Amino acid sequence: MTEGFHGRTVLIPGGGRGIGYAAGVMMANQGAKVALADVVGDRATEAAARLKDETGAETLGIACDIANPDDVHRMISSAQSALGDIDIMVNTAAIVADKTFMESTPEDWKQILDICLYGSMNVIHAVLPGMVERNYGRIVCLASDAARTGQARHSYYAAAKGGVISLVKSVAQEVGRNGVTLNVVSPGATDTELRKGREKEVLEAIGEERFAKREQTILRMYPTRRLGQPDDIAAGIVYLCGDGASWVTGQVLSINGGFAMV
């Protein structure tokens, strides 16, 4: 174990699996105490237990719907009571849409905006006062390059993630003098449990032959010719949370295998 995050408390909404969990492992291996939150409480609890077994770190699993401000405040209180003041918050909680805009409804928009945009607002708003008071904090939110370039069938998801980018840049300007940095990591297609679940649905809908052609088409969009892995994205998150990035704030780091070069 290295000591890059020794004594730091990390909170990761959406950390029950995928990119959030991978980031938790990396920081726990560098001495951090890690609270993993997930809308599915059992998943958070099981992930925290697994993380403790893997790394020996102090961990906590918390059920939380980040679209609910009361839930978010309960999450913060639980994490602080168990592990201490929150030094680092990484918001990886999200859902994804896959409809054309004309097919979508206001209910679809609301669901995405509530979790992807308002959820980010809720968690940042809740952790920020303590960070400002202590003159130290690292906040990283996940977005998507769909927010920067646009993407068919992801219009309102892209809009929500565009809001996250603007939110992070604006708040970063407000609290930089207080030792708090805020940045965005923007992943490309990453082989997470969430993606695997969506791809299984596509496979069932279109059949194996068309699915195989679709996968080849997707890979050709990436100069690296592979999908991302959770560790690829987590490495960038960990950099932005570390002391080596203390002069990096208000930035968008695209980790996307070259899919979009913006």
Secondary structure as UniProt FT lines:
FT   TURN            4..7
FT   STRAND          9..13
FT   TURN            14..16
FT   HELIX           18..28
FT   TURN            29..31
FT   STRAND          33..38
FT   HELIX           41..55
FT   STRAND          59..63
FT   TURN            66..67
FT   HELIX           69..83
FT   STRAND          88..91
FT   TURN            101..103
FT   HELIX           106..112
FT   HELIX           113..118
FT   HELIX           119..134
FT   STRAND          137..142
FT   HELIX           146..149
FT   TURN            152..153
FT   HELIX           155..175
FT   HELIX           176..178
FT   STRAND          180..187
FT   HELIX           193..206
FT   HELIX           208..220
FT   TURN            223..224
FT   HELIX           230..241
FT   HELIX           243..245
FT   TURN            246..247
FT   STRAND          252..255
FT   TURN            257..258
//
